Amino acid sequence: METQTSPKDEVAEVAELELEAVIGFNDIIWHYKRELIARLSLHKGKIEALAFSPNDLYLVSLGGPDDGSVVVWSIAKGDAICGSPAAGPNVGNATTVIFSNCCDEMFVTAGNGTIRVWELDLPNRKIWPTECHTGQMKRIVMSISMADDDSFFYLGTTTGDILKMSPRTKLLADTGPAKDRFSLGVSAIRCLKTGGLLVGSGAGLLVFCKSPSYKPIKKIQLQGGITSITLRGEGHQFFVGTEESHIYRVNFTDFKETLIITCHFEAVEDIVFPFGTAELFATCAKKDIRVWHTLSNRELLRITVPNMTCRGIDFMRDGKSIISAWDDGKIRAFAPETGRLMYVINNAHRIGVTAIATTSDCKRVISGGGEGEVRVWQIGHQTQKLEEALKEHKSSVSCIRVKKSNEECVTASTDGTCIIWDLVRLRRNQMILANTLFQCVCYHPEEFQIITSGTDRKIAYWEVFDGSVIRELEGSLSGAINGMDITVEGVHFVTGGNDHLVKVWDYNEGEVTHVGVGHSGNITRIRISPGNQYIVSVSADGAILRWKYPFPS
């Protein structure tokens, strides 16, 4: 574990957390061994597309709508050779680019009403465009592929047809299909060395077809709009990526798909481990609850409730059910092995269920709602009964933690209060007030203190007995802290938030010991595994990252 300065100088010299696994996915060139080769900076804002020349001499990059330029870079020198506006003055933006397969000095860009063939003039450090003519036909190009011998290139459009053009004459050779165009556009296209095309549509249809009819010869339906197709070898096998974060492997001969990698494609709302084991964990995002095998990163189970959003999950202590909170105001319990729906508590909360927790005796579920109510439910073999509705919070409940004895729990709310509840007498014990929207709360294992954090970026230690503040730490210099967890021993705790950093803290010293850099979206929740082997963090971009716990367990 090597020492380095964390990004944006948020933390002084601290050790870097070791990233073990990622579930999910300015110009940066990487070596295949994950080594940074060059960082190239010239575009303003977004970069739309990239392409390497056939002999890896050059990289061409296409800027987004705010930039509108195409730049050719020398890979050996790591600097720009030349650039130019990617499209003409009276057309839309170029959104896709591909290099020639035979020549390092030719590439093609296309987009909204623009198709251009470019030639690189290296001695004069210029690129010269030639417009391609499609006559009266106006199209928005989504995808592009070049034939192996550069005889033609193929363009997939938003209207679901394919244009075939010659890079030599810059004229349209043919177009199709005439009928039954691809629904939601041709979002990915790839030329096969054996002849023919692999075409992916925005509706998830994968098709093998040939010019000029472009009628499907083989086809399969995949889950989610197709975003990319990559060939392996001569194209006897290929990989397909979709909008719903699935990667499929397809054998060309039998044209059957095998799902090899999957992840969430929406913001991940919660992550939880079952009691006493680090082998599995569960996450929820939008309509899905998924159970993962920790070491292999494999999805073991997927539970889907269409058109709903799951806000929080918890395992019952006996491992016999997953309790989940949903935005339709219902609490749903599922069997963790089969995904079978065990029971539903209807109308649990008026404005959706926003937080959930279970007691260690498996007899109670505590839920928090968007209206601020905390409700205690008695769970029997066949019945689920409301025991009490606790009405103190004025805004949504963001986090619930239960004491080991099941006699007390703490709830955090975005109204700026944390309330410690007596679960025996079912009334308030203590209230904590702060000028923040509380997002997370944790009991210290000895349960005489709690730690909280939220939008004010401060980590506060509080006395459970009288609700007085003990100390405050600066948790982040930029953005709210959304997730927090503490070890069973109470020696260290972890935080994550809108600064995209995972931080490990020493509880007594109040100092950061390690920082993990890996997320590209806001961290929503974070957990330490039982046995202190891993830290798992989830974020708003759908990523799940597993980190090696930095201290001996």
C-alpha positions, -999 to +999 in steps of 0.1 A: +000+000+000+018+031-012+014+066+002+001+094-020-017+127-018-054+123-023-072+142-051-080+179-047-057+179-016-087+169+005-066+148+029-029+152+038-005+123+031-026+091+037-023+056+023-043+046-007-071+020-004-065-010-026-094-015-051-101-052-054-130-053-078-154-031-098-189-044-108-200-022-136-178+002-160-103+145-210-087+116-231-067+091-212-046+064-229-041+033-208-018+003-213-038-030-212-021-037-178-039-006-163-009+016-166-015+053-176+004+061-207-007+096-215-033+122-205-043+144-234-061+177-228-074+200-255-112+195-259-137+218-240-162+196-220-174+163-233-155+139-255-180+121-278-159+094-295-124+079-300-107+058-326-071+044-330-054+041-363-047+006-376-010+006-366-017+025-333+003+055-345-026+080-340-057+086-319-085+107-332-110+122-307-143+139-313-154+167-290-190+171-278-216+198-287-198+225-267-165+218-285-174+205-320-138+198-330-119+167-342-083+163-330-056+139-341-030+129-315+004+113-318+004+083-294+042+081-293+047+118-284+015+121-264+005+155-280-019+169-306-008+169-343-037+190-356-074+197-352-104+211-371-141+217-367-157+183-370-188+194-390-197+221-415-216+253-405-251+244-416-253+209-401-255+193-366-227+178-345-205+148-354-210+120-328-191+090-341-157+083-357-138+054-372-104+049-386-095+031-419-084-005-414-056-003-440-043+033-438-031+054-408-039+086-426-077+082-432-107+083-409-145+090-411-167+111-389-205+112-389-234+126-370-265+148-374-266+155-412-229+152-416-207+124-431-170+133-437-140+114-449-108+129-435-072+127-448-042+134-425-015+156-441+013+150-416+041+172-432+018+202-430+001+191-398-034+194-413-065+172-418-085+177-449-123+168-449-144+157-479-182+158-475-200+126-485-232+131-505-265+113-498-287+133-522-321+142-508-317+117-479-311+134-445-301+111-417-287+113-381-259+087-378-257+067-345-230+042-354-203+035-380-182+005-391-155+001-418-151-030-441-119-050-436-105-039-469-117-003-467-139-008-498-170+005-480-182+019-446-216+014-431-236+039-411-264+031-387-291+058-383-317+069-358-345+060-384-334+024-383-318+020-417-282+014-428-263+035-454-234+019-473-208+044-487-175+043-505-146+061-489-130+065-523-159+080-543-177+095-512-210+084-528-239+063-514-238+027-527-270+014-512-294+017-483-317-006-465-338-024-452-366-009-473-392-024-449-391-034-412-364-010-402-346-015-369-367-002-340-352+027-320-324+031-345-292+012-354-272+019-322-242-004-330-228-019-362-198-041-370-184-056-403-174-092-402-143-104-420-162-132-435-187-108-450-220-094-437-229-072-408-237-075-371-264-049-363-276-039-329-308-018-324-319+005-296-347-020-289-321-047-280-324-067-313-291-083-325-291-092-362-268-107-387-276-094-422-260-087-456-260-059-481-280-048-501-313-062-486-302-060-449-329-085-441-322-105-409-305-139-415-300-146-378-313-126-349-317-127-311-334-104-286-312-090-257-321-071-226-316-033-231-306-012-261-274-024-277-245+001-272-215-018-286-204-049-305-168-062-303-154-091-323-131-118-310-106-132-335-122-136-370-157-129-355-164-166-347-174-152-312-182-116-302-193-096-272-223-073-270-229-045-244-263-031-236-278+000-219-289-021-190-253-029-181-253-065-196-223-079-215-232-110-236-209-135-253-224-148-286-211-177-307-217-168-344-225-204-355-254-211-332-262-174-325-270-180-289-262-155-261-245-161-228-247-134-201-211-130-187-212-097-168-240-076-154-245-047-130-270-020-121-277+006-147-294+031-123-282+047-090-276+021-063-296+031-033-284+006-006-259-022+001-262-048+030-244-079+041-262-108+058-254-113+095-220-130+101-209-137+065-189-117+039-195-143+011-227-126-001-241-091-002-273-075-016-278-042-034-309-023-047-313+001-075-345+014-092-367-017-098-340-043-089-327-061-058-296-082-066-277-107-045-240-109-054-212-134-046-185-113-031-153-129-044-164-137-079-185-106-084-212-128-098-249-120-097-267-149-079-302-136-077-322-107-092-356-097-079-375-072-100-406-051-092-414-032-125-420+005-124-410+009-088-379+021-070-364+003-040-350+027-015-335+004+011-329-032+020-320-053+051-315-090+057-334-106+086-308-119+112-318-155+105-311-150+068-346-163+058-358-130+042-347-098+025-369-069+037-371-040+012-385-005+012-403+008-019-414+042-032-450+030-037-453+029+001-450-008+005-426-031+024-419-063+005-402-094+019-384-119-004-368-152+000-330-147-005-324-180-023-354-180-048-365-144-048-401-156-040-423-128-026-431-138+010-453-110+021-462-074+014-471-047+039-494-024+020-497+014+027-467+012+051-461+049+045-479+076+027-450+091+007-430+060+000-408+039+024-373+056+025-354+035+051-357+001+067-341-019+095-347-052+113-342-064+149-319-092+158-348-114+172-364-113+137-397-102+153-398-065+143-392-043+113-387-006+117-394+016+087-391+053+078-412+072+053-410+102+031-435+120+054-412+116+084-430+089+103-411+060+119-432+028+121-426-003+141-440-035+127-446-069+145-436-097+122-453-131+129-453-164+109-484-153+089-491-118+101-475-083+099-490-059+124-484-022+130-473-018+166-467+019+167-464+050+144-438+075+158-445+110+145-417+134+153-396+139+121-409+166+097-391+153+066-381+120+051-362+094+072-328+087+056-312+060+079-322+037+107-299+018+130-310-006+158-292-013+191-279-048+197-304-053+225-333-044+203-345-020+230-335+012+212-330+026+177-318+058+161-333+074+130-317+102+109-338+126+089-334+153+063-353+177+087-320+182+106-328+158+135-317+125+147-340+108+172-331+080+196-363+059+202-372+036+231-385+004+214-399-010+246-421+020+256-423+031+219-415+068+226-387+093+221-357+091+243-335+119+229-334+143+200-303+156+183-305+189+163-281+202+137-280+226+108-278+198+082-298+173+063-288+141+080-280+112+056-264+086+078-260+075+114-241+047+132-240+034+168-205+029+182-204-008+191-204+000+228-236+020+221-229+050+243-221+072+213-235+077+178-218+093+148-237+112+121-231+130+089-250+147+061-250+177+038-229+200+060-200+176+053-192+173+090-189+140+110-203+145+145-199+124+176-229+125+200-236+112+235-266+089+235-275+096+271-282+134+267-278+141+230-248+164+235-222+168+208-188+154+217-167+165+187-170+175+150-147+165+122-144+180+087-156+149+067-151+164+032-142+197+015-166+192-013-201+176-011-223+158+013-215+125+031-241+099+022-229+067+037-211+056+068-203+023+086-182+013+116-163-018+125-175-043+151-146-033+173-153+004+169-117+012+161-123+024+126-152+037+105-156+045+068-174+073+049-184+080+013-202+109-004-204+134-032-166+139-034-164+103-049-139+093-022-140+063+002-123+073+035-112+051+064-111+070+097-095+062+131-125+066+155-105+079+186-080+101+167-106+114+143-081+112+114-082+097+079-059+067+076-067+056+040-084+071+009-099+051-019-101+067-054-123+048-079-159+061-081-169+084-109-203+092-093-216+102-059-212+075-033-247+067-019-239+039+006-209+021+021-205-010+042-177-029+060-181-067+056-185-090+086-150-101+096-135-068+083-123-083+050-137-059+026-153-025+022-181-023-004-192+011-017-220+019-042-227+050-062-252+070-082-236+059-115-246+022-108-211+011-098-203-014-070-167-013-058-151-038-035-120-026-015-095-046+005-099-036+042-066-020+050-060-033+085-055-069+096-088-085+106 
